[in-house]
Amino acid sequence: MPKTELAIRKRAKHTRSNLGCGTCRIRRVRCDRTHPVCQRCSSTGRVCDGYPTQQAASTPSPQASTENNGQLIARRTASLPIAPRISSSLQTSFPESLSDEETRAFHHFRQSTAADLAGEFATDFWGRLVLQVGHREPCVRHLTIAISSLHASLVKDGFSTSLYPILPAEDLRRRAVAQYTKALHLFNQHIISKQGSSFDVTMLCSLLCMTFEWLRTNHNAALVHLRSILRLVHEWHETSTGSTGRSTGNQTSYWSPSGHLIRTTLFPMLRRTMMEVRSIVNADDMVFPAIEPETSDPDTFSSVVEARDSLFVILGDLYDFFVSLGPAKPKIRSRQQTSAQKSLSPQARWDLWSTRLKRFLAESATQQNLAASLTLRIWQKTTGIMLAVKDVQEEVVFDIFTDTFETIVDLSTELYSLPRSGLSADMSIVAVLYFVATKCRHPVIRRRALGLLTAAPRREGIWQSEGAAKVATEIMEIEEGFVEGEVTKETDLKGIARVSHAVVDLGGEDTTWTIRTVMSGGETWHRGLHPPFGMEN
């Protein structure tokens, strides 16, 4: 047989199918083509990129048609959808049939809710993970529909798209509560039937329940869910691993793909939520497992998300809400550099983090991640102040940071000038502006911070800008009320007249935030009763 025919026949045997999922095609492995996500990805903890549309799989684009077959496959991969596509045939893609209104809510979540909840830091959690798990888990699916309906009731256009009409907010909230009730029933069934063997889904559902309660400003219910998550995390961590890292009983293994998802995605989200809650609520009883993050420490960050998560680990150590879990704590398989940096003081780790952030922003800052970059710079300045005053009791120490407070407000003003949603599941800028308005006593700067809080209503997890502005204004009036004449500079406020801490009642709506207890000048008093003893005019 001629050599040319043999060569041609040999090349034909290596022709690859273009019908696999995006992740398997990029990895160049055989995809099992299971819909909506392939088992090869989901069983190993990877995020499945989904499948190309029928048109993309069969008809090359005009530009790609001029390329050879190998190049064509590579170009199609880059344009794959990042999550399972929601279409008019959505009902048939689920194990159970969805009604028209449920289909509409799921579509709205993918098109709008996910991006709003992610905030400045676009991650796979809302835009991909929640949708994919929702395809196979009914409890997650109906929690997603409930959150979507509630979100739609809070935005101007509701479900308004080219396909759906605008629905009244009251109707949307009623549907959201009905879906939430159904989801809780399915969640309880999941816990009973799985008995710890699917803890990643259990933890995901708990986080979604908490998000739903934040959105409808039911703070007490949200805190109940948070305490429940923490208890379950402690129990799972103690029973799922031993010194060898093997699973115990019918528990999700710490080192399994599900365990990997918990450690790398769900734990960081829970850690951020802890910091968010403890920044306003007296919740010293809430502690987080002392689990070292599984990220290495290169010279620079790979993304804004990695930079954010690294900072929240430092903040967690700073405020000591981690707790050791004793002999059941596994040995984390981390790089030597990570362990070495873990032994550094919070200040030294913050210095190192700041150096890495500066290098990352110099190399990777773009218009696309401008909002996230500004947020990171704002947090960097704020955390620097918090570290500096950590062991100082006098409130006058904040006066030396007036210039830094002004820089924070300047950066926040730039951030507010960008087009942004008024909703986010994560803490972003509201807590920082509250910190400035209550700790910076310069009358102009603190009023600029208050102006930003009231300029545009925002909800960021437990934080609401209107409620935060009301409390901060009360604190400012308490402090400036004991000064004769006009306050023109921060030193006009005597140390004994400054509020060091305020216990806040969050209430049921944004505008019901009130101060219950104030600590100032070494005394504790209740709002509206009397000033601290020894207060001088």
C-alpha positions in Angstrom: 0.0 0.0 0.0 1.4 3.5 -0.9 2.7 5.5 2.1 0.4 8.4 1.3 -2.7 6.3 1.7 -1.4 4.9 5.0 -0.7 8.4 6.3 -4.2 9.7 5.4 -5.8 6.7 7.0 -3.8 7.2 10.2 -4.8 10.8 10.5 -8.5 10.0 10.1 -8.4 7.7 13.2 -7.5 10.8 15.3 -10.5 12.9 14.3 -12.1 14.3 17.5 -15.8 14.9 18.1 -16.9 18.4 18.8 -20.0 17.4 20.8 -18.4 17.1 24.2 -18.6 19.7 26.9 -16.3 22.7 26.9 -14.2 21.6 29.9 -13.5 18.1 28.5 -12.6 19.5 25.1 -10.2 22.0 26.6 -8.6 19.2 28.7 -8.6 16.9 25.6 -10.3 14.0 27.4 -13.3 11.9 26.3 -16.6 13.5 27.5 -19.5 11.2 28.5 -21.9 13.8 27.1 -24.3 13.6 30.0 -26.8 16.5 30.1 -27.1 19.1 31.5 -23.5 18.6 32.9 -21.2 15.7 32.2 -20.4 13.3 35.0 -16.7 13.3 34.2 -16.6 17.0 35.3 -19.0 16.9 38.2 -17.5 13.7 39.7 -14.1 15.3 39.9 -15.2 18.6 41.4 -14.7 20.6 38.1 -17.2 23.0 36.7 -18.7 21.8 33.5 -18.7 24.5 30.8 -21.8 23.0 29.2 -22.3 22.1 25.5 -22.3 24.1 22.3 -25.6 25.0 20.8 -26.8 22.8 17.9 -26.1 25.6 15.5 -22.6 26.2 16.8 -21.8 22.4 16.7 -22.9 22.0 13.1 -22.4 25.3 11.3 -19.1 27.1 11.4 -19.0 30.9 11.7 -18.0 32.9 8.6 -14.6 33.7 10.1 -14.0 30.2 11.4 -15.0 28.5 8.1 -11.7 29.6 6.5 -9.7 27.7 9.1 -8.8 24.1 9.2 -10.7 21.6 11.4 -8.3 21.7 14.3 -8.3 25.5 14.6 -12.1 25.5 14.2 -12.6 23.4 17.3 -10.4 25.6 19.4 -12.2 28.8 18.4 -15.7 27.3 19.1 -14.6 26.3 22.6 -13.9 29.9 23.5 -17.5 30.9 22.7 -19.3 28.2 24.7 -21.9 29.4 27.2 -20.7 29.6 30.8 -23.8 27.9 32.2 -26.5 25.6 30.9 -28.6 27.6 28.4 -32.1 28.4 29.5 -34.6 28.1 26.6 -38.3 27.6 25.9 -37.7 23.8 26.3 -36.4 24.2 29.9 -39.2 22.2 31.5 -38.0 19.0 29.7 -34.4 19.5 30.9 -35.3 18.9 34.6 -36.2 15.7 36.3 -39.4 17.4 37.3 -41.5 19.7 35.2 -41.5 23.4 36.0 -44.5 25.6 35.6 -44.4 28.6 33.3 -43.8 31.0 36.3 -41.0 28.8 37.6 -39.4 28.7 34.2 -39.6 32.5 34.0 -38.0 32.9 37.4 -35.1 30.5 36.6 -34.5 32.4 33.4 -34.5 35.7 35.3 -31.9 34.3 37.8 -29.6 33.4 35.0 -30.1 36.7 33.1 -30.1 39.2 36.0 -30.1 37.9 39.6 -26.8 36.0 39.4 -24.8 39.0 38.2 -26.4 41.3 40.8 -25.7 39.0 43.7 -22.1 38.5 42.6 -21.5 42.3 42.9 -18.1 43.6 41.8 -16.4 40.2 42.0 -17.8 38.1 39.2 -17.4 34.4 40.3 -18.6 31.1 39.1 -20.7 30.6 42.3 -23.9 32.5 41.3 -23.5 32.4 37.5 -22.6 28.7 37.1 -22.4 26.6 40.3 -25.8 27.4 41.7 -27.5 26.8 38.3 -25.7 23.5 37.7 -26.5 22.1 41.1 -30.0 23.3 40.7 -30.4 21.1 37.6 -30.0 18.0 39.7 -31.1 19.0 43.2 -34.8 20.1 43.6 -34.1 21.9 46.9 -31.4 24.1 45.3 -33.6 24.6 42.2 -36.6 26.0 44.1 -34.3 28.1 46.4 -32.9 29.6 43.2 -36.4 30.3 41.9 -37.4 31.8 45.3 -34.4 34.1 45.3 -35.0 35.1 41.7 -38.6 36.0 42.4 -37.7 38.1 45.4 -34.9 39.8 43.5 -37.3 40.7 40.7 -39.6 42.3 43.2 -36.8 44.6 44.3 -35.7 45.8 40.9 -37.5 48.2 38.7 -38.1 46.0 35.7 -39.2 42.8 37.5 -39.3 40.0 35.1 -39.6 42.4 32.2 -37.8 41.0 29.1 -38.7 40.6 25.4 -40.5 37.4 26.4 -42.2 38.3 29.7 -44.4 41.2 30.9 -43.8 43.2 34.1 -45.4 41.6 37.2 -46.4 43.5 40.3 -43.9 43.4 43.2 -46.5 42.1 45.7 -47.2 39.2 43.3 -43.5 38.4 42.9 -43.0 38.4 46.7 -45.9 36.1 47.3 -44.5 33.7 44.7 -41.1 34.0 46.2 -42.4 33.0 49.7 -44.3 30.1 48.2 -41.2 28.8 46.4 -39.1 29.3 49.6 -41.6 27.2 51.6 -41.5 24.5 49.0 -37.7 24.6 49.0 -37.4 24.3 52.8 -39.6 21.2 52.7 -37.4 19.7 50.0 -34.3 20.7 51.9 -35.5 18.9 55.0 -36.1 15.8 52.9 -32.6 16.1 51.5 -31.1 16.2 55.0 -33.1 13.1 56.1 -32.4 11.0 53.0 -28.7 11.9 52.5 -27.7 11.7 56.2 -24.5 13.7 55.7 -23.4 12.0 52.4 -24.1 15.2 50.4 -22.9 17.9 52.7 -21.9 20.2 49.9 -25.5 20.5 48.8 -26.6 20.9 52.5 -24.2 23.8 52.9 -25.1 25.4 49.6 -28.8 25.3 50.5 -28.1 26.9 53.9 -26.2 29.7 52.2 -29.0 30.2 49.8 -31.6 30.3 52.6 -29.5 32.9 54.4 -29.3 35.0 51.1 -33.1 34.8 50.8 -33.6 36.1 54.3 -31.1 38.9 53.8 -33.0 40.0 50.7 -36.3 40.3 52.6 -34.5 41.9 55.5 -35.5 39.2 58.0 -32.2 39.5 59.9 -33.1 37.2 62.8 -34.0 34.3 60.5 -30.8 34.9 58.5 -28.7 34.7 61.7 -30.5 31.5 62.6 -29.4 30.0 59.3 -25.8 31.3 59.8 -25.6 29.7 63.3 -27.0 26.4 61.8 -24.4 26.5 59.0 -21.5 27.0 61.5 -22.7 24.1 63.7 -23.0 21.8 60.7 -19.6 22.8 59.5 -18.0 22.0 62.8 -19.7 18.7 63.0 -18.8 17.8 59.4 -15.2 18.8 59.9 -14.8 16.7 63.1 -16.5 13.6 61.7 -15.5 13.6 58.0 -11.7 13.4 58.6 -9.2 11.8 60.8 -5.4 12.1 60.9 -5.2 10.2 57.6 -7.9 12.3 55.9 -10.3 9.3 55.3 -14.0 9.7 55.6 -15.8 8.4 58.7 -19.2 6.8 58.4 -21.7 8.1 55.8 -20.0 11.5 55.6 -18.8 13.6 52.7 -15.1 13.0 52.6 -12.9 16.0 53.3 -10.7 15.1 50.3 -13.5 14.0 47.9 -14.6 16.2 45.0 -17.5 17.4 47.1 -15.1 18.2 49.9 -12.9 20.1 47.5 -15.9 22.2 46.5 -16.6 22.9 50.2 -13.1 23.9 51.0 -12.4 26.1 47.9 -15.8 27.7 47.2 -18.2 27.4 50.1 -15.8 28.0 53.0 -14.5 31.3 51.6 -18.1 32.5 51.1 -19.0 31.6 54.7 -15.8 33.3 55.9 -16.8 36.5 54.2 -20.3 36.3 55.7 -18.9 35.9 59.2 -16.8 39.1 58.8 -19.9 40.9 57.4 -22.1 39.9 60.3 -19.6 40.6 63.0 -18.9 44.1 61.6 -22.3 45.2 62.8 -23.9 42.5 65.0 -22.7 41.5 68.5 -22.0 37.8 67.5 -19.0 36.7 69.5 -20.6 33.2 69.8 -20.1 32.7 66.1 -16.7 31.1 65.3 -15.3 29.7 62.1 -13.2 26.5 61.8 -9.5 27.2 61.9 -8.9 25.7 58.4 -5.9 27.1 56.5 -6.8 28.2 53.0 -5.6 26.0 50.2 -4.2 28.7 48.1 -0.5 29.2 47.4 1.2 32.6 47.9 2.9 33.5 44.6 4.4 37.0 44.0 1.1 38.3 42.7 -2.6 37.3 42.6 -4.1 35.5 39.7 -7.5 37.3 40.0 -9.4 39.9 42.0 -11.3 37.1 43.6 -8.1 35.5 44.9 -7.0 38.9 46.3 -10.3 39.4 48.1 -10.4 36.0 49.7 -6.8 36.4 50.9 -7.6 39.6 52.6 -10.6 38.1 54.4 -8.4 35.4 55.8 -6.2 38.1 57.3 -9.2 39.9 58.7 -10.4 36.7 60.2 -7.1 36.1 62.0 -7.1 39.8 63.1 -10.4 39.6 64.8 -9.8 36.1 66.1 -13.1 34.4 65.1 -11.4 31.2 64.1 -11.4 28.3 66.5 -9.2 25.3 66.6 -11.1 22.0 66.2 -8.6 19.9 68.2 -7.2 16.5 67.1 -9.7 16.0 64.3 -8.2 19.0 62.4 -6.6 17.6 59.2 -3.2 18.5 58.0 -3.8 20.9 55.1 -1.7 20.0 52.0 -0.4 23.5 51.4 2.9 24.7 50.1 5.7 25.5 52.5 5.5 29.2 51.6 1.9 29.4 52.7 2.7 27.8 56.1 5.6 30.2 56.6 3.4 33.2 55.9 0.8 31.8 58.2 3.2 32.4 61.1 3.6 36.1 60.3 1.7 38.7 62.3 -1.5 40.2 60.8 0.4 43.4 60.1 3.2 41.6 58.3 0.7 39.6 56.3 -1.2 42.7 55.4 2.0 44.4 54.2 2.8 41.4 52.0 -0.8 41.3 50.7 -0.6 45.0 49.9 2.6 44.5 47.9 1.0 41.7 46.0 -2.1 43.7 45.3 -0.1 46.7 44.0 1.8 44.4 41.6 -1.4 42.7 40.5 -3.2 46.0 39.8 -0.2 47.3 37.9 -0.2 44.3 35.7 -3.9 43.3 35.4 -6.2 46.3 36.1 -8.6 46.7 33.3 -11.9 48.5 32.7 -13.7 45.2 33.1 -12.5 44.7 36.7 -12.4 48.4 37.6 -15.1 48.2 40.2 -13.4 45.2 41.9 -10.0 46.9 41.8 -11.4 50.1 43.4 -13.1 48.0 46.1 -9.8 46.2 46.9 -8.0 49.5 47.2 -10.7 50.8 49.5 -10.5 47.7 51.7 -6.7 47.9 51.7 -6.9 51.4 53.2 -9.6 50.5 55.7 -7.8 47.3 56.9 -4.6 49.3 57.4 -6.5 51.6 59.8 -8.0 48.7 61.6 -4.7 47.0 62.1 -3.1 50.2 63.4 -5.7 50.8 66.1 -6.2 47.2 67.0 -4.6 47.5 70.5 -5.4 51.1 71.2 -8.4 52.0 73.4 -8.6 55.8 72.9 -10.9 57.0 70.1 -8.7 60.0 69.4 -6.2 57.7 67.7 -8.4 57.8 64.6 -7.6 61.5 64.1 -4.1 60.6 62.7 -5.8 58.8 59.8 -7.8 61.8 58.5 -6.0 61.8 55.2 -6.5 58.1 54.8 -10.2 58.5 55.5 -10.4 61.2 52.8 -8.7 58.8 50.3 -11.2 56.1 51.1 -14.1 58.5 50.5 -12.5 59.7 47.2 -12.1 56.1 46.0 -15.7 55.4 47.1 -17.0 58.4 45.2 -15.2 57.0 42.1 -16.8 53.6 42.7 -20.3 55.1 43.1 -19.9 56.8 39.7 -19.7 53.4 37.9 -22.9 51.7 36.8 -23.7 49.2 39.5 -26.6 47.2 40.9 -28.2 48.2 44.2 -28.0 44.6 45.4 -25.2 42.2 46.4 -25.0 39.1 48.4 -21.5 40.1 49.7 -20.3 43.0 51.8 -18.8 45.7 49.6 -18.7 49.4 50.3 -21.6 50.2 52.7 -19.8 48.8 55.8 -16.7 50.8 54.9 -18.6 54.1 54.5 -20.3 53.3 57.9 -16.8 52.8 59.4 -15.7 56.2 58.0 -18.8 58.0 59.1 -18.5 56.8 62.7 -14.7 56.8 63.2 -13.6 59.8 61.2 -14.5 63.0 63.2 -13.6 65.5 60.6 -17.0 67.1 59.9 -16.6 67.4 56.1 -15.2 63.9 55.4 -17.8 62.1 57.6 -20.6 64.0 56.0 -19.3 63.1 52.5 -19.4 59.4 53.6 -23.0 59.9 54.9 -23.9 61.5 51.6 -22.7 58.5 49.6 -24.7 56.2 51.9 -27.9 58.1 51.3 -27.2 58.9 47.6 -28.4 55.5 46.3 -30.0 52.8 48.4 -27.9 49.7 48.5 -28.3 46.2 50.0 -25.1 44.2 50.6 -25.9 41.1 52.6 -26.8 42.2 56.1 -25.9 45.8 55.3 -28.4 48.3 54.0 -27.1 51.8 53.2 -30.2 53.7 54.5 -30.1 52.0 57.9 -26.3 52.4 58.2 -26.7 56.1 57.4 -29.4 56.6 60.0 -27.3 55.0 62.8 -24.1 56.8 61.7 -26.0 60.1 61.8 -27.3 59.4 65.3 -23.7 58.7 66.5 -22.5 61.9 64.8 -25.3 64.0 66.5 -24.5 62.4 69.9 -20.8 63.3 69.6 -21.3 66.8 68.2 -24.1 67.6 70.6 -21.6 68.1 73.4 -19.6 70.7 71.5 -20.3 74.4 72.0 -20.5 76.2 68.7 -19.7 74.7 65.3 -17.5 71.7 64.7 -14.8 72.6 62.2 -12.1 70.0 62.8 -11.8 66.5 64.3 -10.0 67.8 67.4 -13.0 69.8 68.4 -14.5 66.6 69.8 -13.0 65.6 73.2 -12.1 62.0 73.7 -14.7 61.5 76.4 -17.5 62.7 74.0 -16.7 60.1 71.4 -18.7 56.9 70.8 -16.5 53.9 71.0 -19.1 51.3 70.3 -22.8 51.1 69.5 -25.1 48.1 69.7 -27.5 48.3 66.8 -31.0 46.9 66.5 -31.4 46.0 62.8 -35.2 45.8 62.8 -37.2 44.4 60.0 -36.6 47.1 57.3 -33.8 49.4 56.3 -35.2 52.5 58.0 -35.8 50.8 61.4 -32.1 50.5 62.3 -31.7 52.1 65.7 -29.1 52.4 68.4 -29.9 50.4 71.6 -26.7 50.9 73.6 -23.8 53.3 73.4 -20.4 53.0 75.0 -18.4 56.2 75.4 -15.9 57.6 77.8 -15.7 54.4 79.8 -19.5 54.4 80.4 -22.4 52.6 78.9 -25.7 54.3 78.3 -29.0 53.8 76.5 -30.0 56.1 73.6 -32.5 58.8 74.8 -32.0 58.2 78.5 -28.9 60.2 79.6 -25.3 60.9 78.5 -22.3 59.1 80.1 -21.4 60.2 83.5 -18.6 62.8 83.5 -19.5 64.1 80.0 -18.5 67.7 79.7 -19.9 70.3 77.4 
